[in-house]
Amino acid sequence: MISEWFQRVGSSVPRGFSRYFILELLKKKEHTGKEIIDYAVEQSNGIWKPSPGLIYPLLGRLLDEGLIQETKDGKYQLTKRGAETAQDVDKVNDIVKKQLDVLFRLGNVGRFVAMDLLEKISSMGAILSSNVANMTNEETEKYRKFLQEELKKIDAKDVEKKGKKIKID
């Protein structure tokens, strides 16, 4: 899970990630500061090498906040409060993931709708083109004026573009 994340983001670790990483790791079992550092290096395939100057002060803050406690053998473990905090982080992550899933699905729907509209417009153009021979002079002139006005708008870039651009391959 974490190693996949590092492959996507590279060496840029966002602010606050170390705290989350430690809480997440200590949910599973107790670890020493060195084990936490070694695990981070292992999980990131050497991309992220948190220094003792980062990890130990952070462990001190987590101790002060009552989220972790030190065992007799020098390892750190989550307190009840720390476990609740880690669960809250998981809940927030789940909410964010669900919201992102919805956004991605909407993006796919938008792409589908745009392609469907383009297909319908193309079909309408083909139908109108094939019926030009059957149109009266008045209908043909109205059709010509309509098309010319629309082309002028496009050429003059009068069409206001709103929302997100959709790339259609």
C-alpha angles and dihedrals in degrees: 000000000000094000090056089052092053091051089057100044101031119204097335104107112188121235110271095023093109091058092050091045092054094047091047092049094047091052087073101044146325118289139181120234090256092050089052091052093046092048091051091052091046095047093048093046088240095308095112117043107174111203125230085245088065102037103043097049088046090051087050091054091048089051091050090049091052093240095119137020133204118242125218092261093056097259126128126233136177119263121218088264090049092051090050090049091049089051090050090052089051091051091051090048090052091050092049092047091051091049091049091049090054091049092050091048090049089051090054091047090050090052090048092048091049092050090047091051092049090051092050092048090050091050091049090051091050092049093048092046092051091049096049090096090057095047124103118243089255093052091046091051092049090049092049093049091048092051093045092051091049091049090050090053091051093045093047091043089232089145107102111223112218131184129359125345113242117212112211116194 
